[in-house]
Amino acid sequence: MGPMTYPERFSNLPEYAFPRLRSLLDVHAPGGEVMHMTIGEPKHAFPPWVADIISENIAGFGKYPPNDGAPELLASVADWIQRRYGVAVNPESDVMALNGTREGLFNATLALCPETKNGAQPIVLTPNPFYQVYAVAALTVGAEPHYVAATRETGFLPDYSSLPAEVLNRVAVAYVCSPSNPQGAVASRDYWKELFALAEKYNFRVFADECYSEIYRNDPPPGALEVAREVGFDPDKLMIFHSLSKRSNLPGLRSGFVAGSAGNTAKMKQLRAYAGAPLPLPLQRVAEKVWANEAHVAENRALYAEKFALADELLGDIPGYLPPEAGFFLWMPVEDSETAALKLWTETGVRVLPGAYLAREVDGHNPGAGYLRVALVAPKEETQRGLITLRDCLYR
Ligand SMILES: Cc1ncc(COP(=O)(O)O)c(C=O)c1O
């Protein structure tokens, strides 16, 4: 009997960002009162009536939940899509409830990425830096993740049209995050149109991760689905992903949705019927009501807007400062992200995430290494103290 072996396909996976951060910082004492500006966990209040809905529906814990989402939840989501994007979708066939977008972004590639593309190993495009599940989904299905830098020069979104034809011919899936984590960039209508034209030409699917879509500063970000309908993009080439985690401050509810063509949705539903983890029924009832309510979302957005304004005021004169269009992170330029995060921790106790941990090195260059990701999730006064401390430690 030999030792047990492990799958090779994950052997090069770097450790996740947060254990890496702990290894970097926690061997040193903090330089002052500890302040967390690392994790993207919303801290504003969620609607208080959530508790009542759970208790009114408590008997639902005694049932297996519907895999695809309860019809009432799917209808509520379809209504939201109609209100937000002016697009009609069929709740029964075009929408599936998710246990948060992370699993949906993973399972979409599992359900929809073919084994080969034009006779070769498929490529999954991901922005770089990026939300790490995109790469793991690609590796899981035996596709090759291809990391495309999203830098200042490209408007902090990946320029997939700049890729050579030999890459594009093998692309099966392209992930796009708009508003983007970490940079807070918003894909314009023209960005989506150009991407859809590319996807038509090279025959690949676009997975639009729009989980920050409701945390914007000025105009609501255009939705991928709305632009797709406008230009007549092949419905089988787009899936959109949305979440209550950021919109409604309910990251622990684990609720989101995926929407797109009936064909794609059916494939995802089929997989879920075998291996999915559907949301418990009482929580589906909560999600149904939360999607139907916009008042709390507007309040939430206003709280972030105050903090964005604060950041502009306190940090606006730092060369390279980027006022984010949306989301709740600052993407602060530094010389080296690990060195800067360590200095900030040991001198002040403020914890931020090195941008390098959110990106992969390609051709000797890590496009996150020159940035810190700073989360503006704490209450305003705490955020203010954190930003002043960060400014005085790293930029004065
Ligand atoms: C870009 C991005 N996509 C997806 C997610 C997943 O969110 P959830 O699974 O809570 O919907 C996150 C969470 O931080 C994120 O930042």
The ligand as a Gaussian input file, in Angstrom:
#p B3LYP/6-31G(d) Opt

LIG

0 1
 C      -16.181000      39.737000      -7.033000
 C      -16.948000      38.842000      -6.140000
 N      -17.731000      37.909000      -6.690000
 C      -18.439000      37.064000      -5.929000
 C      -18.385000      37.121000      -4.556000
 C      -19.177000      36.101000      -3.777000
 O      -20.139000      36.655000      -2.998000
 P      -21.355000      35.794000      -2.427000
 O      -21.024000      34.348000      -2.619000
 O      -21.437000      36.195000      -1.007000
 O      -22.541000      36.198000      -3.244000
 C      -17.586000      38.081000      -3.928000
 C      -17.509000      38.131000      -2.465000
 O      -16.719000      38.748000      -1.850000
 C      -16.852000      38.968000      -4.742000
 O      -16.072000      39.913000      -4.217000

